[in-house]
């Protein structure tokens, strides 16, 4: 075997130059140095060097601090990032352990400022009509016995319970907060939404907060009301809600159609031309093996007014009634009636009961975002034993994930916004490149044989001033 490049000018991470170029256009290094004050002496690193090194490590697929060594030992990567040296993994771990709660808030504000600049670059000064903000949590079980802040979760394991606040249209992460494992899902959600609302109110005319029944909390409702915005939350079937639904007259219920059915009717697509469903093999096997089966046979919808005593306000309580037939191989057994509830302060003039249910229940895409945060950028890895250090790691993962979303909005085709991290990296990160320093300039020569070579060049051109 012979060494082809003695100076290490070749790197498999040629697409990292695009993310680094975006960071420079947004002036992320300057924002980080101005917003953070963790290092008293800058010999040789600044705060931005550490944060961006951890971010780029997650961006290229590293899932722990030790993977930072792959960038540290690559001269081509250092040239591409414009760095003389990259922090060692042990130094990066020491930097994470320096974070205090006020430093975490400062890092969130820096990322928010970068978010503003991306939106300004995309939309200018024009306000957008609607922002769908999804709130959810994730239980992360761990195996370590010395993880600070970990506790027993409601699922029976031992670990953390991070909170994720995302923007539904673009999958951007607005907050990613580490919490002990024993806290409730809605714990501190209202406080973090209170900090996110000023960012959203400057750019969007209307903000709708969505969440499951675990986030139906009077504090969250109050924060939305205080900022003059809206919410559409799933409400658990409490006894009081069930009694309200039982008291609704039969004449008030109307048949409920799914959004797909309403769209087909609106476009005038006849039933004969609609796509036929494939046979339900699961139901066939359940009947063959004498298993009980539940079949949804009808849905109705109505709404009533519900008074929240703590807030002294009345909101719309949208109720969906479902009839479910329980059958086995012998035939029908029982007829089950279930209620689904959604509470909102959206006006009846702009949103019907069906629209409210669509908003409330069509938020499953956030589960994909959380899954990609866990497996795509290794945000839930929790690599250190310090609680605040792991919280800082989550902020770096938030920045890495948002870099992908920002590139998809500003330079890449719109369809890449929904790509999983594995596909995105294979297309726009794992690109063979030669990095040459010549005449005081760094030239990145991408492999021409790569499938998305032309798209990468076009994206670089779009980032130029």
Secondary structure by P-SEA (a helix, b strand, c coil): ccccccccccccccaaaaaaaaaaaaaaaaaaaaccccccccccccaaaaaaaaaaaaaaccccccccccccccaaaaaaacccccccaaaaaaaaaaccaaaaaaaaaaaaaaaaaaaaaacccccccbbbbbbbbbbbbbcccccccccccccccbbbbbbbbbbcccccccbbbbbccccccccaaaaaaaaaaaaaaacccbbbbbbccccccaaaaaaaaaacbbbbbbbcccaaaaaaaaacccccccccccaaaaaaaaaccccccccccccaaaaaaaaaabbbbbbbcbbbbbbbbbbbccccbbbbbbbbbbbbbbbccccccbbbbbbbbbbbccccccccaaaaaaaacccaaaaaaaaaaaccccccccccccaaaaaaaaaaaaaaaaaaaaaaacccccccccccaaaaaaccccbbbbbbbcccbbbbbccccccaaaaaaaaaaaacc
